[in-house]
Amino acid sequence: MGAGTAVCVQLSVTAGIPGSRTLQVVLTLLFFALMFAASWRGYWRGPVRQIAPLASFAFAVGVAYFFGAAFGHAWLGALGVPWILRGICGVVLLCLFVWLPVFSFFWYKGRGQVSEKTGDPEYPVLGALVGCWTGVFWGALFLLCIATAGTVGETFLAVRPGAEKSLVGRIFYGSAVAKNSVALYSGLSFLKTWSPLPESSFRVIHKAVDVLGSKQAQRKLLEMPEIRSLASDPVVYPVLNDPEIRAMISRKDIDALLSDARVQRMVCDETFQKRLSALELEPLLDYALTQAGK
């Protein structure tokens, strides 16, 4: 199944999962309730303490963005974390490590805005305004999480027909309904087709299977020295020449391939990951497919 076919399948599944007006109203009320609660807390906390979680979050994300991947690769290898996951895990962990001390500093500074004698905040109106906007931010982040969960759910249901009858499938289906309920607003209709998933990764997977399913494309690809060297690697060669794996490739059964323990061990091998990341793989696959079609 090519990348275009996969996209069409996902879009057809997306079109078949309706939004709910009732759920739309409930989510809207929750959003405004969060704004009101944050504004009320800001009234009593003052502006500095109210903005402390958001300011520390923004600072931590900035630090993690620039240094998180290096942090993960430097420290998580000893814990047995797969090489391909060390970068993103490092980003998350560094974000958490930085967030706590920065948040504590802002919180400590904000305590000075509460009167020692009366206990009343010194800047209640400003605190309420800041609280309202922090509520908007956290509400938008909550909606983004719903949209992400809904997209993952749609993708899961697209590649596993009938899975909506299982418990996991029902959860994914519910998240997709929630996402499409939010998308009922005209200004948020883009959420219907929005996806945080790395489209390039899916394109590479589908093109790789298309190449492996064509003898001519394989031959063109193996004429390239870097690919020939990778295919002869002791980690890769036994997997690609296994009869069961070859049968899955012939059927272009991507779900079965990605679920196979032998393929998973190959993909998680650190040497393989490093060699693969050093290749500009998608242009090489495109070249092989183009030459095979001539």
For each residue, the residues with C-beta under 8 A, 3 or more apart:
1: 5 6 9 206 209 252 254
2: 5 6 206 210
3: 6 7 202 203 206 207
4: 7 8
5: 1 2 8 9
6: 1 2 3 9 10 158 202 206
7: 3 4 10 11
8: 4 5 11 12
9: 1 5 6 12 13 158 159
10: 6 7 13 14 154 155 158
11: 7 8 14 15 193
12: 8 9 15 16 158
13: 9 10 16 17 154 157 158
14: 10 11 17 154 176 180 192 193
15: 11 12
16: 12 13
17: 13 14 154 157 173 176 177 180
18: 177 180
19: 23 24 177 180 181 182 183 184
20: 23 24 177 181
21: 24 25 181 184
22: 25 26
23: 19 20 26 27 177 178 181
24: 19 20 21 27 28 181 182 184 185
25: 21 22 28 29
26: 22 23 29 30
27: 23 24 30 31 143 146 178 181 182
28: 24 25 31 32
29: 25 26 32 33
30: 26 27 33 34 139
31: 27 28 34 35 139 142 143
32: 28 29 35 36
33: 29 30 36 37
34: 30 31 37 38 135 138 139 142
35: 31 32 38 39 132 135 136 139
36: 32 33 39 40 135
37: 33 34 40 41 135
38: 34 35 41 42 50 131 132 134 135 138
39: 35 36 42 43 128 129 131 132 135
40: 36 37 43 44 128 131
41: 37 38 44 45 50 131
42: 38 39 45 46 47 50 127 128 129 130 131 132 134
43: 39 40 121 124 125 127 128 131
44: 40 41 121 124 127
45: 41 42 49 50 110 114 121 127 131
46: 42 49 50 110 113 114 121 122 123 124 126 127
47: 42 50 51 110 113 123 126 127 129 130
48: 51 52 106 109 110 113
49: 45 46 52 106 107 110 111 113 127
50: 38 41 42 45 46 47 110 127 130 131 134
51: 47 48 54 55 106 130 134
52: 48 49 55 56 103 106 107 110
53: 56 57 103 134
54: 51 57 58 134 137 138
55: 51 52 58 59 102 106
56: 52 53 59 60 98 99 102 103 105 106
57: 53 54 60 61 99
58: 54 55 61 62
59: 55 56 62 63 98 99 102
60: 56 57 63 64 94 95 96 98 99 102
61: 57 58 64 65 95
62: 58 59 65 66
63: 59 60 66 67 68 94 95 98
64: 60 61 67 68 90 91 92 94 95 98
65: 61 62 68 91
66: 62 63
67: 63 64 70 71 94
68: 63 64 65 71 72 87 90 91 92 93 94 95
69: 72 73 86 87 88 90 91
70: 67 73 74 90
71: 67 68 74 75 90 91 93 94
72: 68 69 75 76 81 86 87 88 89 90 91 93 94
73: 69 70 76 77 83 86 87 90
74: 70 71 77 90
75: 71 72 78 79 90
76: 72 73 79 81 86 89 90
77: 73 74 80 81 83 86
78: 75
79: 75 76
80: 77
81: 72 76 77 85 86 89
82: 85 86 268 270 273
83: 73 77 86 270 273 274
84: 87 267 268 273
85: 81 82 88 89
86: 69 72 73 76 77 81 82 83 89 90
87: 68 69 72 73 84 90 91
88: 69 72 85 91 92
89: 72 76 81 85 86 92 93
90: 64 68 69 70 71 72 73 74 75 76 86 87 93 94
91: 64 65 68 69 71 72 87 88 94 95
92: 64 68 88 89 95 96
93: 68 71 72 89 90 96 97
94: 60 63 64 67 68 71 72 90 91 97 98
95: 60 61 63 64 68 91 92 98 99
96: 60 92 93 99 100
97: 93 94 100
98: 56 59 60 63 64 94 95 101 102
99: 56 57 59 60 95 96 102 103
100: 96 97 103 104
101: 98 104 105
102: 55 56 59 60 98 99 105 106
103: 52 53 56 99 100 106 107
104: 100 101 107 108
105: 56 101 102 108 109
106: 48 49 51 52 55 56 102 103 109 110
107: 49 52 103 104 110 111
108: 104 105 111
109: 48 105 106 112
110: 45 46 47 48 49 50 52 106 107 113
111: 49 107 108 114
112: 109
113: 46 47 48 49 110 121 122 123 127
114: 45 46 111 119 120 121 122
115: 118 119 120 121 122
116:
117:
118: 115
119: 114 115
120: 114 115 124
121: 43 44 45 46 113 114 115 124 127
122: 46 113 114 115
123: 46 47 113 126 127
124: 43 44 46 120 121 127 128
125: 43 128 129
126: 46 47 123 129 130
127: 42 43 44 45 46 47 49 50 113 121 123 124 130 131
128: 39 40 42 43 124 125 131 132
129: 39 42 47 125 126 132 133
130: 42 47 50 51 126 127 133 134
131: 38 39 40 41 42 43 45 50 127 128 134 135
132: 35 38 39 42 128 129 135 136
133: 129 130 136 137
134: 38 42 50 51 53 54 130 131 137 138
135: 34 35 36 37 38 39 131 132 138 139
136: 35 132 133 139 140
137: 54 133 134 140 141
138: 34 38 54 134 135 141 142
139: 30 31 34 35 135 136 142 143
140: 136 137 143 144
141: 137 138 144 145
142: 31 34 138 139 145 146
143: 27 31 139 140 146 147 182
144: 140 141 147 148
145: 141 142 148 149
146: 27 142 143 149 150 175 178 179 182
147: 143 144 150 151 179 182 191 194 196
148: 144 145 151 152 196
149: 145 146 152 153 172 175 178 179
150: 146 147 153 154 175 176 177 178 179 180 191
151: 147 148 154 155 176 179 194 195 196 197
152: 148 149 155 156 172 175 197
153: 149 150 156 157 171 172 173 174 175 176 179
154: 10 13 14 17 150 151 157 158 172 176 179
155: 10 151 152 158 159 195 197
156: 152 153 159 160 163 168 169 172
157: 13 17 153 154 160 161 163 164 169 172 173 176
158: 6 9 10 12 13 154 155
159: 9 155 156 254 255
160: 156 157 163 169 255
161: 157
162: 165
163: 156 157 160 166 168 169 172
164: 157 169 170 172 173
165: 162 169 170
166: 163 169 170
167: 170 171
168: 156 163 171 172
169: 156 157 160 163 164 165 166 172 173
170: 164 165 166 167 173 174
171: 153 167 168 174 175
172: 149 152 153 154 156 157 163 164 168 169 175 176
173: 17 153 157 164 169 170 176 177
174: 153 170 171 177 178
175: 146 149 150 152 153 171 172 178 179
176: 14 17 150 151 153 154 157 172 173 179 180
177: 17 18 19 20 23 150 173 174 180 181
178: 23 27 146 149 150 174 175 181 182
179: 146 147 149 150 151 153 154 175 176 182 183 191
180: 14 17 18 19 150 176 177 183 184 191 192
181: 19 20 21 23 24 27 177 178 184
182: 19 24 27 143 146 147 178 179 185 188 191
183: 19 179 180 188 189 190 191 192
184: 19 21 24 180 181 188 189
185: 24 182 188 189
186: 189
187:
188: 182 183 184 185 191
189: 183 184 185 186 192
190: 183 193 194
191: 147 150 179 180 182 183 188 194
192: 14 180 183 189
193: 11 14 190
194: 147 151 190 191
195: 151 155 199
196: 147 148 151
197: 151 152 155 201 202
198: 201 202
199: 195 202 203
200: 203 204 282
201: 197 198 204 205
202: 3 6 197 198 199 205 206
203: 3 199 200 206 207 282
204: 200 201 207 208 281 282 285
205: 201 202 208 209 254 258
206: 1 2 3 6 202 203 209 210 254
207: 3 203 204 210 211 282 285 286 289
208: 204 205 211 212 281 285
209: 1 205 206 212 213 249 252 254 257
210: 2 206 207 213 214 217 252 285 289
211: 207 208 214 217 218 221 285 288 289 292
212: 208 209 217 218 240 249
213: 209 210 217 249 250 252
214: 210 211 217 218 289 292
215: 218 219
216: 219 220 291 292
217: 210 211 212 213 214 220 221 288 289 291 292
218: 211 212 214 215 221 222 288
219: 215 216 222 223 292
220: 216 217 223 287 288 291 292
221: 211 217 218 224 227 284 285 288
222: 218 219 227 228 231
223: 219 220 228
224: 221 227 228 284
225: 228 229
226: 229 230 279 284
227: 221 222 224 230 231 279 284
228: 222 223 224 225 231 232
229: 225 226 232 233
230: 226 227 233 236 275 276 279
231: 222 227 228 236 237 240
232: 228 229 236 237
233: 229 230 236 237 271 272 275
234: 237 238
235: 238 239 266 269 271 272
236: 230 231 232 233 239 240 266 272
237: 231 232 233 234 240 241
238: 234 235 241 242
239: 235 236 242 245 262 263 266
240: 212 231 236 237 245 246
241: 237 238 245 246
242: 238 239 245 246 262
243: 246 247
244: 247 248 260
245: 239 240 241 242 248 249 257 260 262 263
246: 240 241 242 243 249 250
247: 243 244 250 251
248: 244 245 251 253 256 257 260
249: 209 212 213 245 246 252 257
250: 213 246 247
251: 247 248 256
252: 1 209 210 213 249
253: 248 256 257
254: 1 159 205 206 209 257 258
255: 159 160 258 259
256: 248 251 253 259 260
257: 209 245 248 249 253 254 260 263
258: 205 254 255 263 264
259: 255 256 264
260: 244 245 248 256 257 263 264
261: 264 265
262: 239 242 245 265 266
263: 239 245 257 258 260 266 267
264: 258 259 260 261 267 268
265: 261 262 268 269
266: 235 236 239 262 263 269 272
267: 84 263 264 272 273
268: 82 84 264 265 273
269: 235 265 266 272 273
270: 82 83 273 274
271: 233 235 274 275
272: 233 235 236 266 267 269 275 276
273: 82 83 84 267 268 269 270 276 277
274: 83 270 271 277 278
275: 230 233 271 272 278 279
276: 230 272 273 279 281
277: 273 274
278: 274 275
279: 226 227 230 275 276 284
280: 283 284
281: 204 208 276 284 285
282: 200 203 204 207 285 286
283: 280 286 287
284: 221 224 226 227 279 280 281 287 288
285: 204 207 208 210 211 221 281 282 288 289
286: 207 282 283 289 290
287: 220 283 284 290 291
288: 211 217 218 220 221 284 285 291 292
289: 207 210 211 214 217 285 286 292 293
290: 286 287 293 294
291: 216 217 220 287 288 294
292: 211 214 216 217 219 220 288 289
293: 289 290
294: 290 291
